[in-house]
């Protein structure tokens, strides 16, 4: 899986890059065949003012289902990233399950029911 990481108002340190890569690898390991590309955007929406202003957005490109994106906010980048990764994993599993169900149905099986 090719992973692209971009930030706005956030310093992308080596440690942060490694955390993102590990989180994405763990979450998408089972879906590695289906997800050739992933994009992670981390933003500090309010700058130094504080508050719930860290945003993590993850977009994946999956040939069978198209683009899938999730966006989460939190008080820390890690919290926002963790929530976004969990939601992405769930939504990807559901999308692949739905796509598989639709691809198994045909005109003949739909008429027989």
N, C-alpha and C positions, 0 to 999 in steps of 0.2 A: 504494500500500500504506500502510495506516495503521499506524504503529509506536508502541507504548507501551513506555516504559522505566521500570522500578521498581528501587529499590535498598534494601538493608538493610545497615547498618554500612559503607556506601560513599558518599563524597561524589560526587554527580553534577554534575561540572563541565561547562561548555560544550564543552571540548576532548574529554572522555570521551563526551559525547552525540554529537558530530560523528563520532568514531571508530566508535561503534556504528552510527550511521546509514549511514556509508560502507561498513562491512563488510556490513551487511544488504543494502544496495542492490546491491553488487557480487555477492554470493552469490545473491540471489534475482532478479536482473534478468531472467534467461531465464524465470522462473516468475511474473513480475509479474501475468499474467492470472489465474493460479490461486490467488494468495495475497493476499486483500484485507486481512487483519489479521495482525500479528505482535506478540508480547509478549516483551520481554527483561527478565529478572530477574538482577541482579548482587548477590552477597552475599559478605561477608567472614565466614566461618563461625566463626572463632576470635578475631576482633577483633585486638588488638595482639600476640597471642602468637606470630604468625608461622607459617611452615610452609605446606604445601600446603592452603590453606584458602580460596582464592578460588573462587567458584562462579558459573558462567554457565548460565542455563537459558533456552532459547528455545522458545516455543510459537507455532505458526502455526495459523490457521484457513483451511482450504481446502475450498470447497464440495464438490468431487468426492471428497475422501478423508477429510474430517473434521479433527479436531485432531491435530497431530503435535508432539511435544515431544522435546527433547534436553537433556541435562544433562551438563556437564563441569566438572572442577575443575582448578586449576593454582596455581602459586606466584604468578602475577600475574593481574590481571583480563584483560589483553590475551591472555595465553596461553590462559586458560580460554575467553574469547570466540572466539578464532580456532579452537580445536578444536570448539567447539559449532557455529559457523557452517559449518565443513567437514562435520561429521556431518549437520547439518540439510539441507544442499544434497544430499548423497548420498541420505539417507533420503527426501527429497521426490521426487527423480528416480525412485527405485525405486518409491515408492508410486504415482506418476502413471503409470509404465510398467505396473505391475501392474493398475491400474484400467483403463487403456486396453485392455490385453489381454483382461481380463474383459468389458469392454463390447463388444468386437468379436465375442466368442463368442456364439453363440445356440444354441438347441435344434437347429436344422437343421445347423449346422456341427459341433456336438458329435456328433450321430448319424452324420454322414458319415465321421468319422474312425475 
